[in-house]
Amino acid sequence: MFDIEAAVKRLSKRTEKIVKRLSTSTIQSTVSELDGKYEESDWLGTLREASEDNTKRIKTSVNSFNEELKEDIRRSLDNSTNLSSQEQFDILQEDLGDKLDTKYKKSRAKMIARTNANALDNKVRLDTAKKLGATAKIWVTEQDDRVRDSHKRLHGKRLPLDVEFQVGDTKLNYPSGDGDNPGEVANCRCKIRPSR
């Protein structure tokens, strides 16, 4: 049986140094943008929160993958109830092989990693801005043809730090953040820029 907790621990441990390096870089650039002062000891809490948030996102991704896989197995078995055990096994093997080749391939893992990295960057940027006394955040897109229309409409939009952006049919505190519509979050490259 797949041990979710062990998988989450392994992935969290493997990404720990990367998360710390990226979060430190984000903190430093945000401090610089807001003309603040950077002392690593002042930001240990933010770094710890970033690590915890990374672990939470990994757990959510692993749980989602596990639930989708269980549902695919159940559906495959439901569709083969009148067959022999060997025939059921053969169908299950073929169905899951096809799904693993398409639905669960490396490109999906990369998309999840990119989305989570962007979410982490934006969350750390927002947390740092709050600690430095910023009062607003500005949604910034990459301004290219890959930006979603709902995100293009937000480019340059300025809101108070504690107000969520209305992004299509979901609300987000920052780009790639937790929202009800994965279509507004997955592969998002937008950033927030803090402002006083």
N, C-alpha and C positions, 0 to 999 in steps of 0.2 A: 504494500500500500504506500502511496505517496505521502511523505511526512511534510506537511506544509510548514510547520514551525521550523524544522531543520532547514528547509529550502530558504525560508525567509532569513534565518540566521546566516546561512552561507552567503547569500546575495548581499545582505547588509554589511557583512564583514568585508566582502570583496570590494564593495563600493565606498567603504568608510573613508579611505584616504582621498579618493577622488572628490567626494562630497565636501570634505574639509578644505581641500585646495580650491575648488570652485566657489564655495561659500566665502572663504577668506578673500578671494579675488573680488567677488561681488561686493562684500562689505567695504573693502578698500576703495573700489571705484565709486560706490555710493557716498562714502565719507568724503571723497575728493570732490564729487559733484556738488555736495552741500557745504563745502568748505569746513568740514569738521576735522577732528583729530583722531587718528587711528592709534590705539594701543591695544595689542592683542588681548590682554587681560580683560579689557572692557567688553569684549565681544564673545567671550567663552560661552555665555548663555545662548546667544544667537547661534553659535556653531553647534551646540548640543541640540537645540531645537531643530536645526536643519537636519542633523543626523537622525533624530527621532522621526521627523516628517518623511525622510527618505525611507526609513524602515516601514512606516505606515503605508506609503505608496507601493512599496515592493509587496507587502502583505496583501494589499487590495488587488494588485495585478495577479499574484499567484492564486489567490482565492477565486478570482474571476476565471482564470484559465482552468482551474480545477473544476469549478461548477459547470463551465461550458463543456468540458470533456465528459463529465458524468452525464450531462444531459444528452450529449451525442451518443454515448454508449447506451443509455436507456432507450433512446429513440430507435437505434439500430436493433436492439434486442426486441423491442415491441413490434417491429416490422418483420420479425422472423420467428414468431412464436410457434408456428406449425411445422418448423423444420427440426431436423435431428441436431444434436449437440454439435457434431462436426460441421454441419452446414451453417449453424448459427455462428460458430467460431470463424469459419471462412468468410462469412458476410461481415462480421464484426471487424476482422482483420483488414478486409478490403476497404470498408467504410472508414475506419479510423486511419488507415494508411493514407487514403485520399485526403481526409480532413487535416491530418498532421502535415501533409505536404503543402496544403494551401492555407488553411486557416491558422495554423500555429507555426508558421515558418519564421526564419530569422528576420525577415523584413518586419514582421509584427513586433518581434522583440526589440528591434531597433527603434520602431516608432514609439513604443512604450518608453524606452530609455530616453529618447529625445524629448518626449512630452514631459516626462518626470523631471528631467534636467532643467527644462525651461521653467516648469512650475517651481522647482526649488530655487532657481535664480531669482524669479520674481517675488517669491515669498521672502527670501532673505533680503532682497532690495527693499521691500515694503517694511519689514521688521526693523531694518537699519534706519530707514527714513523716519519711522515713528520715534525711535530712540534719539534721533538727532533733532527732533522738533519740527520736521517737515509737516506741512498741513494739507498738502494735496499730492495727487498722483496723476500722471498723464499717460494715456494709452498711446503707444508708438508701434507702428507696423514696420515691416521691411520695405513697404512701398514698391512691391513688384507684382507681377501677374499671378503669383501663387497665393496671395493674400485673399482670404474669404471676403465676400462682399460685406458680411455682417461685421467683420473686423475693420475693413476699410472705412466704414462709416464712423468708427470710433477713433480713428487716427487723430491725435491731437486733443482728444476730449480730456478735459481736466475735471476731476472730482475730488472732494475731500477724502482723506485717507480711509475713513471708515465707511464710505458709501460704495456699494457694489456697482460695477458696470452692467448694463443690460446688453447682453451679447446674444443677438437672435432671440431665442425663446428661453434663455437661461441667464442667471445672474452670476457674475464672477467677481471676486475681490481683486484678482489679478489674472493676466493671461496664463493659460494652461492650468488654472486653479480648479478647485473642486466645483463641479457644476452638474446639472441634471442631464445635459446633452453632450455626450462624448464627441459629437460632430463639431462642436464649437471649441473643443479642447485639444483633441488629438492632433499632433503635428503642428500645433500653433507655435509660431516663432516670434510673436509679439512680445514686447517688453513694457514695463511701466518705468516712467522716469519720475522720480520724486521732485517735489517743488515746495518752496516755502510760501 
